[in-house]
């Protein structure tokens, strides 16, 4: 685990090939299966993520937003089988992510094992009022996300 003032990273070795894990990460319809924060409910978009610049919409719920809301996720990183990431934007500014990012990196540890690192970064958040909520997701919730990812990929 690595924590600094603007990001948290957690890692876990998952007993599955990197390609299988990446297939799950690149399918928004399955994101609710490995969301340790408890905010993700479902995907509006069921198409697989295939490149940087794409956008996918998630249905969310959380007290911090007064209940149900949507996030418009802009794909910022895509390296097939190795890395995928996105920056969320809210309904009021669908095309303007506010600077936080979710990034998964995968390092093959052999044919059936992968080191997965999940980084939650708010390095690019510039809105001082918005900065007050970070980190909204805890290290423990990130670790739960990786545990849930391991379970989801083994049950695929």
Protein Blocks (a to p, Z undefined) as FASTA:
>chain_A
ZZdfkbccddddddddfklmmmmmmmmklmmmmccnomambdfbfcdcfbehiacddddd
dfklopaaddddddfbdcehkaccdddddfklmmlcghiacddddddebjkbccdddddd
fklpmblklmmmpcfbdfklmmmmmmmmmmmmmmZZ
